[in-house]
């Protein structure tokens, strides 16, 4: 009985921790903005604002925005700053469709 309880508890802990990493988005950005939080990339159809201070993420996302390329990004949810509505997050992973980049 104790063994079953431990297995179930570990399974529930693993499932709750995995939901932290489950937030992602696919699509094209409609707005890019520079502010005190770094750069903000807005996915209009999804009402999602992603922020990054990473030079690598910023370069990939900006290149994708300028070329209107599809992006896959993972993010961690944060409270939206400064009156921004919708969902906000900080970028943890970025993948860009290379067929749109010459």
MOPAC internal coordinates of N, CA, C and O (Angstrom, degrees):
PM7 1SCF
backbone

  N    0.0000 0     0.00 0     0.00 0    0    0    0
  C    1.4551 1     0.00 0     0.00 0    1    0    0
  C    1.5217 1   111.44 1     0.00 0    2    1    0
  O    1.2310 1   120.34 1   136.57 1    3    2    1
  N    1.3213 1   116.96 1   -43.43 1    3    2    1
  C    1.4542 1   120.58 1   179.85 1    5    3    2
  C    1.5192 1   110.86 1   -63.92 1    6    5    3
  O    1.2310 1   120.64 1   141.63 1    7    6    5
  N    1.3151 1   116.37 1   -38.37 1    7    6    5
  C    1.4639 1   120.37 1   179.61 1    9    7    6
  C    1.5230 1   110.84 1   -63.25 1   10    9    7
  O    1.2310 1   120.18 1   137.19 1   11   10    9
  N    1.3186 1   117.26 1   -42.81 1   11   10    9
  C    1.4695 1   121.29 1   178.77 1   13   11   10
  C    1.5250 1   110.11 1   -62.25 1   14   13   11
  O    1.2310 1   120.22 1   137.57 1   15   14   13
  N    1.3254 1   117.18 1   -42.43 1   15   14   13
  C    1.4682 1   122.00 1   178.37 1   17   15   14
  C    1.5233 1   110.72 1   -60.11 1   18   17   15
  O    1.2310 1   119.94 1   136.53 1   19   18   17
  N    1.3259 1   117.72 1   -43.47 1   19   18   17
  C    1.4676 1   121.87 1   179.78 1   21   19   18
  C    1.5208 1   110.47 1   -64.42 1   22   21   19
  O    1.2310 1   119.85 1   136.57 1   23   22   21
  N    1.3213 1   117.89 1   -43.43 1   23   22   21
  C    1.4632 1   121.63 1  -179.86 1   25   23   22
  C    1.5306 1   110.64 1   -63.78 1   26   25   23
  O    1.2310 1   120.25 1   134.47 1   27   26   25
  N    1.3117 1   117.13 1   -45.53 1   27   26   25
  C    1.4674 1   120.76 1   179.15 1   29   27   26
  C    1.5314 1   110.62 1   -63.61 1   30   29   27
  O    1.2310 1   120.32 1   138.00 1   31   30   29
  N    1.3254 1   117.00 1   -42.00 1   31   30   29
  C    1.4620 1   120.74 1   179.32 1   33   31   30
  C    1.5236 1   111.01 1   -62.69 1   34   33   31
  O    1.2310 1   120.17 1   135.14 1   35   34   33
  N    1.3285 1   117.27 1   -44.86 1   35   34   33
  C    1.4662 1   120.76 1   178.43 1   37   35   34
  C    1.5212 1   111.68 1   -63.61 1   38   37   35
  O    1.2310 1   120.35 1   140.30 1   39   38   37
  N    1.3202 1   116.95 1   -39.70 1   39   38   37
  C    1.4536 1   120.74 1   177.91 1   41   39   38
  C    1.5231 1   111.09 1   -62.67 1   42   41   39
  O    1.2310 1   120.08 1   135.30 1   43   42   41
  N    1.3190 1   117.45 1   -44.70 1   43   42   41
  C    1.4666 1   120.89 1   178.33 1   45   43   42
  C    1.5220 1   111.59 1   -64.07 1   46   45   43
  O    1.2310 1   119.75 1   140.62 1   47   46   45
  N    1.3088 1   118.08 1   -39.38 1   47   46   45
  C    1.4665 1   121.16 1   176.82 1   49   47   46
  C    1.5230 1   111.22 1   -64.09 1   50   49   47
  O    1.2310 1   120.25 1   137.79 1   51   50   49
  N    1.3191 1   117.13 1   -42.21 1   51   50   49
  C    1.4591 1   120.92 1   179.31 1   53   51   50
  C    1.5294 1   111.24 1   -64.36 1   54   53   51
  O    1.2310 1   120.37 1   138.24 1   55   54   53
  N    1.3243 1   116.90 1   -41.76 1   55   54   53
  C    1.4623 1   119.86 1   179.62 1   57   55   54
  C    1.5209 1   111.78 1   -67.28 1   58   57   55
  O    1.2310 1   119.84 1   141.37 1   59   58   57
  N    1.3145 1   117.91 1   -38.63 1   59   58   57
  C    1.4640 1   119.54 1   179.25 1   61   59   58
  C    1.5167 1   111.23 1   -70.00 1   62   61   59
  O    1.2310 1   119.55 1   145.11 1   63   62   61
  N    1.3224 1   118.46 1   -34.89 1   63   62   61
  C    1.4730 1   121.11 1   178.58 1   65   63   62
  C    1.5148 1   110.99 1   -72.06 1   66   65   63
  O    1.2310 1   119.41 1   144.82 1   67   66   65
  N    1.3201 1   118.73 1   -35.18 1   67   66   65
  C    1.4639 1   120.42 1  -178.02 1   69   67   66
  C    1.5188 1   111.84 1   -68.50 1   70   69   67
  O    1.2310 1   119.45 1   154.89 1   71   70   69
  N    1.3287 1   118.65 1   -25.11 1   71   70   69
  C    1.4589 1   120.09 1   179.51 1   73   71   70
  C    1.5251 1   111.40 1   -68.35 1   74   73   71
  O    1.2310 1   119.66 1   158.68 1   75   74   73
  N    1.3331 1   118.26 1   -21.32 1   75   74   73
  C    1.4579 1   121.72 1   177.19 1   77   75   74
  C    1.5155 1   110.06 1   -64.10 1   78   77   75
  O    1.2310 1   120.16 1   144.70 1   79   78   77
  N    1.3213 1   117.30 1   -35.30 1   79   78   77
  C    1.4539 1   121.65 1  -176.44 1   81   79   78
  C    1.5337 1   112.87 1   -95.30 1   82   81   79
  O    1.2310 1   119.55 1  -174.55 1   83   82   81
  N    1.3159 1   118.47 1     5.45 1   83   82   81
  C    1.4576 1   121.65 1  -172.08 1   85   83   82
  C    1.5187 1   113.98 1   -85.33 1   86   85   83
  O    1.2310 1   119.11 1   169.03 1   87   86   85
  N    1.3379 1   119.30 1   -10.97 1   87   86   85
  C    1.4566 1   120.37 1  -176.05 1   89   87   86
  C    1.5206 1   110.55 1   -76.88 1   90   89   87
  O    1.2310 1   121.13 1   -56.83 1   91   90   89
  N    1.3301 1   115.44 1   123.17 1   91   90   89
  C    1.4629 1   120.12 1   177.77 1   93   91   90
  C    1.5120 1   109.62 1  -150.63 1   94   93   91
  O    1.2310 1   121.30 1   -13.17 1   95   94   93
  N    1.3217 1   115.11 1   166.83 1   95   94   93
  C    1.4489 1   121.44 1  -179.65 1   97   95   94
  C    1.5164 1   109.03 1  -142.89 1   98   97   95
  O    1.2310 1   120.92 1   -33.07 1   99   98   97
  N    1.3202 1   115.84 1   146.93 1   99   98   97
  C    1.4581 1   122.85 1   173.74 1  101   99   98
  C    1.5125 1   107.42 1  -130.75 1  102  101   99
  O    1.2310 1   120.46 1   -44.31 1  103  102  101
  N    1.3198 1   116.72 1   135.69 1  103  102  101
  C    1.4521 1   120.01 1   177.95 1  105  103  102
  C    1.5102 1   112.38 1   149.91 1  106  105  103
  O    1.2310 1   121.69 1    17.30 1  107  106  105
  N    1.3417 1   114.37 1  -162.70 1  107  106  105
  C    1.4590 1   121.30 1  -178.91 1  109  107  106
  C    1.5201 1   109.80 1  -112.87 1  110  109  107
  O    1.2310 1   121.25 1   -35.04 1  111  110  109
  N    1.3054 1   115.22 1   144.96 1  111  110  109
  C    1.4660 1   121.35 1   178.63 1  113  111  110
  C    1.5246 1   109.68 1   -84.51 1  114  113  111
  O    1.2310 1   120.94 1   -31.11 1  115  114  113
  N    1.3276 1   115.81 1   148.89 1  115  114  113
  C    1.4627 1   119.98 1   179.95 1  117  115  114
  C    1.5234 1   113.03 1  -113.16 1  118  117  115
  O    1.2310 1   119.89 1   159.70 1  119  118  117
  N    1.3427 1   117.82 1   -20.30 1  119  118  117
  C    1.4721 1   121.36 1  -178.73 1  121  119  118
  C    1.5204 1   108.83 1  -142.67 1  122  121  119
  O    1.2310 1   121.15 1   -38.27 1  123  122  121
  N    1.3360 1   115.40 1   141.73 1  123  122  121
  C    1.4645 1   121.60 1   170.93 1  125  123  122
  C    1.5143 1   106.90 1  -125.60 1  126  125  123
  O    1.2310 1   120.47 1   -44.96 1  127  126  125
  N    1.3290 1   116.70 1   135.04 1  127  126  125
  C    1.4659 1   121.29 1  -177.34 1  129  127  126
  C    1.5232 1   108.72 1  -139.96 1  130  129  127
  O    1.2310 1   120.77 1   -40.39 1  131  130  129
  N    1.3296 1   116.13 1   139.61 1  131  130  129
  C    1.4631 1   121.16 1   172.89 1  133  131  130
  C    1.5127 1   107.83 1  -100.35 1  134  133  131
  O    1.2310 1   121.07 1   -46.71 1  135  134  133
  N    1.3387 1   115.56 1   133.29 1  135  134  133
  C    1.4605 1   120.12 1   177.59 1  137  135  134
  C    1.5191 1   109.91 1  -149.12 1  138  137  135
  O    1.2310 1   120.28 1     8.34 1  139  138  137
  N    1.3095 1   117.08 1  -171.66 1  139  138  137
  C    1.4632 1   121.05 1  -176.62 1  141  139  138
  C    1.5242 1   113.18 1   -67.05 1  142  141  139
  O    1.2310 1   119.94 1   162.92 1  143  142  141
  N    1.3233 1   117.71 1   -17.08 1  143  142  141
  C    1.4679 1   121.66 1   179.04 1  145  143  142
  C    1.5221 1   112.24 1   -90.76 1  146  145  143
  O    1.2310 1   119.72 1  -170.89 1  147  146  145
  N    1.3175 1   118.14 1     9.11 1  147  146  145
  C    1.4626 1   121.71 1  -175.14 1  149  147  146
  C    1.5132 1   108.60 1   107.13 1  150  149  147
  O    1.2310 1   120.57 1    48.30 1  151  150  149
  N    1.3249 1   116.52 1  -131.70 1  151  150  149
  C    1.4620 1   120.57 1   176.99 1  153  151  150
  C    1.5177 1   108.94 1  -114.44 1  154  153  151
  O    1.2310 1   121.90 1   -37.01 1  155  154  153
  N    1.3268 1   113.96 1   142.99 1  155  154  153
  C    1.4659 1   121.17 1   178.54 1  157  155  154
  C    1.5196 1   107.85 1  -110.50 1  158  157  155
  O    1.2310 1   120.83 1   -50.35 1  159  158  157
  N    1.3233 1   116.01 1   129.65 1  159  158  157
  C    1.4619 1   122.75 1   176.91 1  161  159  158
  C    1.5172 1   106.93 1  -117.74 1  162  161  159
  O    1.2310 1   120.34 1   -58.03 1  163  162  161
  N    1.3308 1   116.96 1   121.97 1  163  162  161
  C    1.4598 1   122.32 1  -173.57 1  165  163  162
  C    1.5142 1   110.75 1  -108.14 1  166  165  163
  O    1.2310 1   120.90 1   -52.53 1  167  166  165
  N    1.3255 1   115.89 1   127.47 1  167  166  165
  C    1.4627 1   123.12 1   174.06 1  169  167  166
  C    1.5235 1   106.62 1  -100.00 1  170  169  167
  O    1.2310 1   120.40 1   -82.18 1  171  170  169
  N    1.3360 1   116.84 1    97.82 1  171  170  169
  C    1.4567 1   123.40 1  -170.23 1  173  171  170
  C    1.5100 1   115.71 1   -57.49 1  174  173  171
  O    1.2310 1   119.54 1   131.95 1  175  174  173
  N    1.3013 1   118.49 1   -48.05 1  175  174  173
  C    1.4547 1   121.15 1  -177.16 1  177  175  174
  C    1.5207 1   113.42 1   -66.45 1  178  177  175
  O    1.2310 1   120.83 1   161.93 1  179  178  177
  N    1.3193 1   116.02 1   -18.07 1  179  178  177
  C    1.4598 1   120.48 1  -176.97 1  181  179  178
  C    1.5239 1   112.40 1  -108.37 1  182  181  179
  O    1.2310 1   119.93 1   171.90 1  183  182  181
  N    1.3339 1   117.75 1    -8.10 1  183  182  181
  C    1.4611 1   121.23 1  -178.96 1  185  183  182
  C    1.5175 1   112.47 1    63.59 1  186  185  183
  O    1.2310 1   120.50 1  -144.33 1  187  186  185
  N    1.3320 1   116.65 1    35.67 1  187  186  185
  C    1.4563 1   122.37 1  -174.17 1  189  187  186
  C    1.5200 1   110.77 1  -116.00 1  190  189  187
  O    1.2310 1   120.76 1   -52.33 1  191  190  189
  N    1.3218 1   116.16 1   127.67 1  191  190  189
  C    1.4640 1   122.28 1   174.45 1  193  191  190
  C    1.5208 1   108.53 1  -111.08 1  194  193  191
  O    1.2310 1   120.90 1   -57.32 1  195  194  193
  N    1.3352 1   115.89 1   122.68 1  195  194  193
  C    1.4567 1   120.63 1   177.36 1  197  195  194
  C    1.5208 1   109.16 1  -109.82 1  198  197  195
  O    1.2310 1   120.89 1   -43.43 1  199  198  197
  N    1.3240 1   115.91 1   136.57 1  199  198  197
  C    1.4581 1   122.68 1   179.93 1  201  199  198
  C    1.5142 1   109.30 1  -113.66 1  202  201  199
  O    1.2310 1   120.80 1   -34.57 1  203  202  201
  N    1.3404 1   116.08 1   145.43 1  203  202  201
  C    1.4508 1   120.18 1   174.56 1  205  203  202
  C    1.5218 1   110.70 1  -148.70 1  206  205  203
  O    1.2310 1   121.34 1   -35.50 1  207  206  205
  N    1.3179 1   115.03 1   144.50 1  207  206  205
  C    1.4616 1   121.28 1   171.63 1  209  207  206
  C    1.5207 1   109.62 1  -113.93 1  210  209  207
  O    1.2310 1   120.04 1   175.39 1  211  210  209
  N    1.3322 1   117.52 1    -4.61 1  211  210  209
  C    1.4581 1   122.69 1   179.18 1  213  211  210
  C    1.5249 1   109.58 1   -73.09 1  214  213  211
  O    1.2310 1   120.62 1   -51.08 1  215  214  213
  N    1.3290 1   116.43 1   128.92 1  215  214  213
  C    1.4626 1   121.00 1   179.72 1  217  215  214
  C    1.5344 1   111.25 1   -62.79 1  218  217  215
  O    1.2310 1   120.26 1   141.84 1  219  218  217
  N    1.3204 1   117.10 1   -38.16 1  219  218  217
  C    1.4669 1   120.79 1  -178.86 1  221  219  218
  C    1.5249 1   111.29 1   -67.92 1  222  221  219
  O    1.2310 1   120.41 1   133.20 1  223  222  221
  N    1.3224 1   116.81 1   -46.80 1  223  222  221
  C    1.4692 1   119.89 1   178.53 1  225  223  222
  C    1.5245 1   110.44 1   -63.41 1  226  225  223
  O    1.2310 1   120.74 1   137.24 1  227  226  225
  N    1.3289 1   116.18 1   -42.76 1  227  226  225
  C    1.4692 1   120.99 1  -179.20 1  229  227  226
  C    1.5308 1   110.55 1   -60.43 1  230  229  227
  O    1.2310 1   120.11 1   135.27 1  231  230  229
  N    1.3323 1   117.40 1   -44.73 1  231  230  229
  C    1.4637 1   121.22 1  -179.18 1  233  231  230
  C    1.5251 1   111.85 1   -64.03 1  234  233  231
  O    1.2310 1   120.47 1   135.12 1  235  234  233
  N    1.3360 1   116.71 1   -44.88 1  235  234  233
  C    1.4677 1   120.19 1   179.00 1  237  235  234
  C    1.5241 1   111.81 1   -64.55 1  238  237  235
  O    1.2310 1   120.33 1   134.31 1  239  238  237
  N    1.3262 1   116.97 1   -45.69 1  239  238  237
  C    1.4677 1   119.98 1  -178.32 1  241  239  238
  C    1.5229 1   111.67 1   -67.69 1  242  241  239
  O    1.2310 1   120.00 1   140.68 1  243  242  241
  N    1.3172 1   117.60 1   -39.32 1  243  242  241
  C    1.4604 1   120.20 1   179.05 1  245  243  242
  C    1.5286 1   110.93 1   -66.44 1  246  245  243
  O    1.2310 1   120.23 1   137.81 1  247  246  245
  N    1.3305 1   117.17 1   -42.19 1  247  246  245
  C    1.4658 1   120.65 1   176.03 1  249  247  246
  C    1.5207 1   111.85 1   -61.36 1  250  249  247
  O    1.2310 1   120.53 1   138.98 1  251  250  249
  N    1.3303 1   116.60 1   -41.02 1  251  250  249
  C    1.4681 1   120.78 1   178.18 1  253  251  250
  C    1.5173 1   111.15 1   -65.73 1  254  253  251
  O    1.2310 1   120.25 1   140.75 1  255  254  253
  N    1.3286 1   117.14 1   -39.25 1  255  254  253
  C    1.4677 1   120.74 1   178.45 1  257  255  254
  C    1.5243 1   110.77 1   -63.43 1  258  257  255
  O    1.2310 1   120.20 1   132.52 1  259  258  257
  N    1.3250 1   117.21 1   -47.48 1  259  258  257
  C    1.4675 1   121.03 1  -177.90 1  261  259  258
  C    1.5230 1   112.33 1   -64.29 1  262  261  259
  O    1.2310 1   120.03 1   149.01 1  263  262  261
  N    1.3274 1   117.55 1   -30.99 1  263  262  261
  C    1.4650 1   121.89 1  -179.43 1  265  263  262
  C    1.5290 1   112.84 1   -97.74 1  266  265  263
  O    1.2310 1   120.57 1  -176.90 1  267  266  265
  N    1.3355 1   116.52 1     3.10 1  267  266  265
  C    1.4644 1   122.42 1  -179.01 1  269  267  266
  C    1.5313 1   111.50 1    54.64 1  270  269  267
  O    1.2310 1   121.21 1  -138.40 1  271  270  269
  N    1.3307 1   115.29 1    41.60 1  271  270  269
  C    1.4674 1   121.70 1  -178.47 1  273  271  270
  C    1.5284 1   110.25 1   -88.45 1  274  273  271
  O    1.2310 1   121.20 1   -25.74 1  275  274  273
  N    1.3198 1   115.31 1   154.26 1  275  274  273
  C    1.4640 1   120.82 1   174.22 1  277  275  274
  C    1.5205 1   109.65 1   -74.39 1  278  277  275
  O    1.2310 1   121.29 1   -37.83 1  279  278  277
  N    1.3268 1   115.14 1   142.17 1  279  278  277
  C    1.4549 1   122.92 1  -177.07 1  281  279  278
  C    1.5264 1   109.21 1  -126.47 1  282  281  279
  O    1.2310 1   120.92 1   -39.32 1  283  282  281
  N    1.3005 1   115.85 1   140.68 1  283  282  281
  C    1.4609 1   122.42 1   166.44 1  285  283  282
  C    1.5160 1   105.74 1  -113.97 1  286  285  283
  O    1.2310 1   120.25 1   -54.49 1  287  286  285
  N    1.3272 1   117.12 1   125.51 1  287  286  285
  C    1.4635 1   120.92 1  -178.73 1  289  287  286
  C    1.5176 1   110.05 1  -138.11 1  290  289  287
  O    1.2310 1   121.32 1   -40.16 1  291  290  289
  N    1.3045 1   115.07 1   139.84 1  291  290  289
  C    1.4683 1   121.41 1   171.95 1  293  291  290
  C    1.5193 1   107.02 1  -103.93 1  294  293  291
  O    1.2310 1   120.83 1   -32.46 1  295  294  293
  N    1.3234 1   116.01 1   147.54 1  295  294  293
  C    1.4579 1   119.47 1  -176.88 1  297  295  294
  C    1.5156 1   111.01 1  -150.43 1  298  297  295
  O    1.2310 1   122.15 1   -19.12 1  299  298  297
  N    1.3279 1   113.49 1   160.88 1  299  298  297
  C    1.4515 1   121.87 1   174.18 1  301  299  298
  C    1.5156 1   107.64 1  -106.76 1  302  301  299
  O    1.2310 1   120.01 1   -53.18 1  303  302  301
  N    1.3236 1   117.58 1   126.82 1  303  302  301
  C    1.4638 1   120.96 1  -178.19 1  305  303  302
  C    1.5169 1   111.33 1   -64.90 1  306  305  303
  O    1.2310 1   121.61 1   -38.86 1  307  306  305
  N    1.3521 1   114.52 1   141.14 1  307  306  305
  C    1.4637 1   122.07 1   175.24 1  309  307  306
  C    1.5221 1   107.85 1  -135.62 1  310  309  307
  O    1.2310 1   120.60 1   -13.03 1  311  310  309
  N    1.3189 1   116.45 1   166.97 1  311  310  309
  C    1.4678 1   120.37 1   172.93 1  313  311  310
  C    1.5264 1   107.77 1   -71.90 1  314  313  311
  O    1.2310 1   120.66 1   -42.64 1  315  314  313
  N    1.3160 1   116.34 1   137.36 1  315  314  313
  C    1.4650 1   120.43 1  -179.34 1  317  315  314
  C    1.5325 1   110.40 1   -70.96 1  318  317  315
  O    1.2310 1   120.27 1   -50.29 1  319  318  317
  N    1.3359 1   117.08 1   129.71 1  319  318  317
  C    1.4673 1   120.73 1  -179.66 1  321  319  318
  C    1.5187 1   112.56 1   -86.23 1  322  321  319
  O    1.2310 1   120.75 1   -22.46 1  323  322  321
  N    1.3088 1   116.18 1   157.54 1  323  322  321
  C    1.4586 1   123.19 1   166.54 1  325  323  322
  C    1.5072 1   117.95 1    52.76 1  326  325  323
  O    1.2310 1   119.11 1  -137.87 1  327  326  325
  N    1.3140 1   119.30 1    42.13 1  327  326  325
  C    1.4571 1   121.08 1   175.52 1  329  327  326
  C    1.5161 1   115.52 1    78.75 1  330  329  327
  O    1.2310 1   119.61 1  -172.41 1  331  330  329
  N    1.3152 1   118.35 1     7.59 1  331  330  329
  C    1.4663 1   121.06 1   176.80 1  333  331  330
  C    1.5238 1   108.06 1   -73.49 1  334  333  331
  O    1.2310 1   120.36 1   -47.05 1  335  334  333
  N    1.3139 1   116.91 1   132.95 1  335  334  333
  C    1.4608 1   120.96 1   179.69 1  337  335  334
  C    1.5243 1   110.15 1  -101.62 1  338  337  335
  O    1.2310 1   120.87 1   -12.17 1  339  338  337
  N    1.2989 1   115.95 1   167.83 1  339  338  337
  C    1.4585 1   120.94 1  -179.58 1  341  339  338
  C    1.5112 1   110.78 1    94.96 1  342  341  339
  O    1.2310 1   120.99 1    26.16 1  343  342  341
  N    1.3175 1   115.72 1  -153.84 1  343  342  341
  C    1.4580 1   122.54 1   179.39 1  345  343  342
  C    1.5170 1   108.96 1  -102.80 1  346  345  343
  O    1.2310 1   120.32 1   -39.40 1  347  346  345
  N    1.3394 1   116.99 1   140.60 1  347  346  345
  C    1.4559 1   121.56 1   178.64 1  349  347  346
  C    1.5219 1   109.67 1  -127.18 1  350  349  347
  O    1.2310 1   121.29 1   -26.35 1  351  350  349
  N    1.3343 1   115.13 1   153.65 1  351  350  349
  C    1.4508 1   119.35 1   178.29 1  353  351  350
  C    1.5096 1   112.00 1  -160.65 1  354  353  351
  O    1.2310 1   121.23 1   -14.37 1  355  354  353
  N    1.3207 1   115.26 1   165.63 1  355  354  353
  C    1.4609 1   121.39 1   173.40 1  357  355  354
  C    1.5224 1   107.84 1  -105.81 1  358  357  355
  O    1.2310 1   120.89 1   -42.65 1  359  358  357
  N    1.3129 1   115.90 1   137.35 1  359  358  357
  C    1.4594 1   122.69 1  -174.81 1  361  359  358
  C    1.5291 1   110.19 1   -71.15 1  362  361  359
  O    1.2310 1   121.12 1   -46.26 1  363  362  361
  N    1.3463 1   115.46 1   133.74 1  363  362  361
  C    1.4550 1   120.60 1   175.16 1  365  363  362
  C    1.5307 1   112.09 1  -117.70 1  366  365  363
  O    1.2310 1   120.28 1   162.13 1  367  366  365
  N    1.3406 1   117.07 1   -17.87 1  367  366  365
  C    1.4611 1   121.99 1  -178.58 1  369  367  366
  C    1.5169 1   108.37 1  -157.17 1  370  369  367
  O    1.2310 1   120.43 1   -37.97 1  371  370  369
  N    1.3395 1   116.78 1   142.03 1  371  370  369
  C    1.4652 1   121.37 1   177.29 1  373  371  370
  C    1.5120 1   109.95 1  -137.94 1  374  373  371
  O    1.2310 1   121.22 1   -42.97 1  375  374  373
  N    1.3193 1   115.28 1   137.03 1  375  374  373
  C    1.4609 1   122.31 1   172.53 1  377  375  374
  C    1.5213 1   107.18 1  -134.46 1  378  377  375
  O    1.2310 1   120.48 1   -47.32 1  379  378  377
  N    1.3340 1   116.70 1   132.68 1  379  378  377
  C    1.4657 1   121.46 1  -177.78 1  381  379  378
  C    1.5215 1   108.91 1  -118.57 1  382  381  379
  O    1.2310 1   120.63 1   -40.17 1  383  382  381
  N    1.3301 1   116.40 1   139.83 1  383  382  381
  C    1.4630 1   122.56 1   176.44 1  385  383  382
  C    1.5299 1   108.19 1   -65.88 1  386  385  383
  O    1.2310 1   120.44 1   -71.50 1  387  386  385
  N    1.3330 1   116.76 1   108.50 1  387  386  385
  C    1.4640 1   121.02 1  -173.77 1  389  387  386
  C    1.5296 1   113.09 1   -70.50 1  390  389  387
  O    1.2310 1   119.07 1   164.65 1  391  390  389
  N    1.3207 1   119.37 1   -15.35 1  391  390  389
  C    1.4565 1   120.19 1   179.29 1  393  391  390
  C    1.5220 1   111.58 1   -66.89 1  394  393  391
  O    1.2310 1   119.78 1   161.70 1  395  394  393
  N    1.3334 1   118.03 1   -18.30 1  395  394  393
  C    1.4589 1   121.70 1   179.30 1  397  395  394
  C    1.5245 1   112.37 1   -92.35 1  398  397  395
  O    1.2310 1   119.98 1   174.45 1  399  398  397
  N    1.3250 1   117.65 1    -5.55 1  399  398  397
  C    1.4575 1   120.40 1  -178.61 1  401  399  398
  C    1.5316 1   108.65 1  -109.33 1  402  401  399
  O    1.2310 1   120.71 1   -59.48 1  403  402  401
  N    1.3474 1   116.25 1   120.52 1  403  402  401
  C    1.4787 1   119.04 1  -177.67 1  405  403  402
  C    1.5223 1   112.77 1   -69.77 1  406  405  403
  O    1.2310 1   120.10 1   180.00 1  407  406  405

